[in-house]
Amino acid sequence: MSQRYEYSLALRIHHPSLNPRDISRALGMRPGVSWHVGEPRVSPDGAPLPGVRRDTYWSKTLTPGGIRVPRGTLAEAKVSALMKLLRGKATFLSRLRRTGGRVEIWISSYSTHNYSFVLPPALVTSISKLGCEFIVDIYPYRQRWGA
């Protein structure tokens, strides 16, 4: 089936206290965006905002610039590749969840045409086994995908 959509895939982690550097070390990846609980809040351009961060956040966009399908790879294939990578980090992810954290597999997508994401049972099972949330964020207009 020919799909006509654009998407961006990200891994996002929230935790009540873990240091983002520890998340990076455990995953072997650097985040695009991160902060530690208690840090002062700032806007995306660095301007100070009232208050402090209420939790730790770590985010890595895995498709910098977004991917246009069919030129690129279907989102399902990218999610499958991510799950293979995360299977090797299952102990860390389990500990993260046990201590109040959550892991999100986040797809942001856009199209002016009808399209679908088809997740085979094995992929759904792997997402579930690792305790990840699967989020599809759909936009009715083109996006400038973050890094």
Secondary structure, DSSP 8 states (H G I E B T S, - for coil): ----EEEEEEEEEEESS--HHHHHHHHT---SEEE-TTSEEE-TTS-EEEEE-SSEEEEEESSTT-EEETTS--HHHHHHHHHHHHHTTHHHHHHHHHTT-EEEEEEEEE-SS-------HHHHHHHHHTTEEEEEEEESS------
